[in-house]
Amino acid sequence: MKWKFFYCLLLSIAVAGMVHAQTFVLVHGAWHGGWCWKEVSKALQAKGATVYTPTLSGVGEHKNVLDTSINLETHITDIVNFINMQDLHDVILVGHSYAGAVIAGVADRIPGRLKKLIFLDAMLIEDGKSALTSQPENLSDNVRAAAKASNGLSVPVWSPEVFGVTDPKQVKWVSERLTPQPFRSFDQALHLEHVYGNHLPLTYIACTKPQMAQLKVFGDKAKGSKDWSYYELPTGHDAMITMPGELTALLYKISK
């Protein structure tokens, strides 16, 4: 009977090791910070995953270092350095919204440390284009005009309702944490040395109720491509706030 006990013990340790092998780095979108992943992070950790939610330069708890030198390249470097310094491998790298551009740049630089790329209702920025040049002209013009109030330093926050957050308690919680976005992160072009995604598995999750019109083109592109796995969540843009349980289950499913 002892051998059965030790066999079961070893099996449980092996299974636990497999669960803990899932490592997520969740990268927030514009105006947000690592704080937005709070519920998803807790739920993924409850499943045994290791989860990191770094905040990009100039926003969230790093709003005190906001200046005109912060751009898209800064944010890409933020995540590259984070993954390297934490010595992470087989990372499931998730980028929400604007962070689609960030994780595409990260994959271009350190593909050997990554396992999969998951774009959560994210922008798919092509080489040589920026977040602004990848959006409808009227929206880009509005963003540029809004940034003039700070002399090109930052873009004022959008309301939580724009991101599909409607529950009053959640609206208040999000409103208290949104911070201006460094303008140059939107304005600087993404430069890739390799094919988009750098040969890593690509997954797109579209948030469809309501769906942000300016993001639909990216979701449709992924949905129509054999190079992508495509999923939908029936919620607004900030799915990590409005539907954390369902998003967690989907991320965990995709990670396997």
C-alpha positions in Angstrom: 0.0 0.0 0.0 2.9 2.3 0.6 3.9 2.3 -3.0 0.4 3.5 -3.9 0.6 6.3 -1.4 4.0 7.5 -2.8 2.7 7.1 -6.4 -0.3 9.3 -5.7 2.0 11.8 -3.9 4.4 12.0 -6.9 1.5 12.2 -9.3 -0.1 15.1 -7.3 3.3 16.9 -7.3 3.7 16.4 -11.0 0.2 17.8 -11.7 0.8 20.7 -9.5 4.0 21.4 -11.3 2.2 21.4 -14.6 -0.4 23.9 -13.3 2.2 26.2 -11.9 4.1 26.1 -15.3 1.5 28.5 -16.7 3.0 32.0 -16.5 1.0 35.0 -17.5 2.2 38.5 -18.0 -0.9 40.7 -18.4 -0.3 44.1 -20.1 -2.9 46.8 -19.6 -4.2 49.3 -22.2 -4.1 53.0 -22.5 -5.0 55.1 -19.4 -5.0 52.0 -17.3 -2.4 50.3 -15.1 -1.7 46.9 -13.6 -4.5 47.5 -11.2 -7.1 46.7 -13.8 -6.2 43.0 -13.8 -6.9 42.6 -10.0 -9.8 40.1 -10.3 -8.4 38.2 -13.2 -5.0 37.9 -11.6 -6.5 36.5 -8.4 -8.6 34.0 -10.3 -5.7 32.8 -12.4 -3.5 32.4 -9.3 -6.3 30.4 -7.7 -6.0 28.0 -10.7 -2.3 27.6 -9.9 -0.9 30.0 -12.5 1.9 32.5 -11.9 0.7 36.0 -12.8 2.4 39.3 -13.3 0.6 42.6 -14.0 3.3 45.3 -14.7 2.3 48.9 -15.1 3.8 50.8 -18.1 5.8 54.0 -17.7 3.9 57.2 -17.1 0.6 55.8 -16.1 -1.0 54.2 -13.0 1.4 54.2 -10.1 4.1 55.4 -12.4 2.2 58.6 -13.3 4.8 60.6 -11.4 7.4 59.9 -14.1 5.2 61.1 -17.0 7.2 63.2 -19.5 7.4 63.7 -23.3 10.2 61.1 -23.6 7.8 58.2 -22.9 6.7 56.6 -26.1 5.8 53.2 -27.6 9.4 52.0 -27.5 9.5 52.9 -23.8 6.6 50.7 -23.1 7.9 47.8 -25.2 11.2 48.1 -23.3 9.3 48.2 -20.0 7.9 44.7 -20.7 11.1 43.3 -22.3 13.1 44.4 -19.2 10.4 43.1 -16.8 10.4 39.6 -18.4 14.2 39.5 -18.5 14.7 40.7 -15.0 12.2 38.3 -13.6 13.9 35.5 -15.7 10.6 34.4 -17.1 10.2 31.7 -19.7 7.2 30.2 -21.6 5.3 33.4 -21.0 1.7 33.7 -22.1 1.8 37.4 -22.9 -1.6 39.2 -22.9 -2.1 42.7 -24.3 -5.3 44.7 -23.9 -6.3 47.4 -26.3 -3.2 49.7 -27.0 -1.0 47.0 -25.5 -1.5 45.0 -28.7 1.3 47.3 -30.1 3.4 46.7 -27.0 3.3 42.9 -27.0 3.9 42.8 -30.8 7.1 44.7 -30.1 8.0 42.5 -27.2 7.6 39.3 -29.4 9.8 40.9 -32.0 12.6 41.2 -29.5 12.4 38.2 -27.1 10.4 35.4 -28.8 12.5 32.8 -27.0 11.0 33.7 -23.6 7.4 33.6 -24.9 4.9 30.8 -25.4 1.8 32.5 -26.8 0.5 36.0 -27.6 -3.1 36.8 -26.7 -4.6 40.1 -27.9 -7.5 41.1 -25.8 -9.7 43.5 -27.8 -6.5 44.9 -29.0 -5.0 47.0 -31.7 -3.0 45.1 -34.4 -0.5 47.7 -35.4 1.5 46.9 -38.6 5.2 47.6 -39.0 5.7 51.3 -39.7 2.3 52.4 -38.3 1.3 53.9 -35.0 -1.8 53.7 -32.9 -2.9 57.0 -34.4 -2.3 56.1 -38.0 -4.1 52.8 -37.5 -7.3 54.5 -36.4 -10.0 56.4 -38.3 -8.8 59.8 -39.2 -11.5 61.7 -37.2 -10.5 59.8 -34.0 -6.8 60.4 -34.5 -7.5 64.1 -35.0 -9.5 64.2 -31.8 -6.7 62.6 -29.9 -4.1 65.0 -31.2 -6.4 68.0 -30.4 -6.9 66.7 -26.9 -3.2 66.4 -26.3 -2.7 70.0 -27.2 -4.1 71.0 -23.8 -0.9 69.5 -22.2 1.4 70.8 -25.0 1.7 67.3 -26.4 2.5 65.6 -23.1 -0.5 63.4 -22.7 -4.0 62.4 -23.7 -6.7 63.1 -21.1 -8.5 60.0 -19.7 -11.7 58.7 -21.3 -14.6 57.9 -19.1 -15.1 54.3 -18.0 -18.4 54.1 -19.9 -16.4 54.4 -23.1 -14.7 51.1 -22.1 -18.0 49.4 -21.6 -18.0 49.8 -17.8 -21.5 50.7 -16.6 -22.0 49.3 -13.1 -21.9 52.3 -10.8 -19.4 50.7 -8.3 -17.1 49.7 -11.1 -17.4 53.1 -12.8 -16.3 54.7 -9.5 -13.4 52.3 -9.0 -12.1 52.7 -12.5 -12.5 56.5 -12.6 -10.4 56.8 -9.5 -7.5 55.0 -11.2 -7.4 56.1 -14.8 -4.5 58.4 -15.6 -3.5 60.4 -18.7 -1.8 58.5 -21.4 1.6 59.6 -22.8 0.8 61.1 -26.2 4.0 59.8 -27.9 3.0 56.2 -27.1 0.1 56.7 -29.6 2.1 58.8 -32.0 5.3 56.7 -32.4 5.4 54.1 -35.1 6.0 50.4 -34.3 9.1 49.0 -35.9 9.4 45.3 -36.3 12.5 43.3 -37.5 10.5 40.1 -38.0 7.2 38.9 -39.2 4.3 40.0 -37.1 4.1 37.8 -34.0 7.6 36.4 -34.7 6.2 32.9 -35.3 4.5 32.6 -31.9 0.9 31.3 -31.7 -1.5 34.2 -32.1 -4.9 34.5 -30.4 -7.5 37.3 -30.6 -10.3 37.9 -28.1 -12.9 40.4 -29.3 -15.2 42.1 -26.8 -18.5 42.4 -28.7 -21.3 43.8 -26.4 -20.8 46.6 -27.0 -17.9 46.5 -29.5 -15.8 49.6 -30.0 -16.2 50.5 -33.7 -12.5 51.4 -34.1 -11.4 48.0 -32.8 -13.8 45.9 -35.0 -11.5 46.0 -37.9 -8.7 44.3 -35.9 -11.0 41.6 -34.6 -12.4 41.0 -38.1 -8.8 40.7 -39.5 -7.9 38.0 -36.9 -11.2 36.2 -37.4 -10.7 35.9 -41.1 -7.1 34.7 -40.9 -5.9 31.1 -40.7 -2.9 32.4 -38.7 -5.1 33.4 -35.7 -7.2 31.7 -33.1 -10.3 33.8 -32.5 -12.7 34.1 -29.6 -15.4 36.5 -28.5 -16.7 37.6 -25.1 -20.2 39.2 -24.9 -19.1 42.2 -22.9 -17.6 45.7 -23.2 -13.9 46.6 -23.9 -12.7 46.3 -20.3 -13.5 42.6 -20.0 -11.1 42.3 -17.1 -13.4 44.6 -15.1 -16.9 43.6 -16.5 -16.5 39.9 -17.0 -13.4 38.8 -15.0 -14.6 35.2 -14.4 -15.4 34.5 -18.0 -12.2 36.1 -19.2 -10.1 34.1 -16.7 -11.7 30.8 -17.9 -10.9 31.7 -21.5 -7.3 32.8 -20.8 -6.7 29.6 -18.9 -8.3 27.5 -21.7 -6.1 29.2 -24.4 -3.0 28.8 -22.3 -3.0 25.0 -22.4 
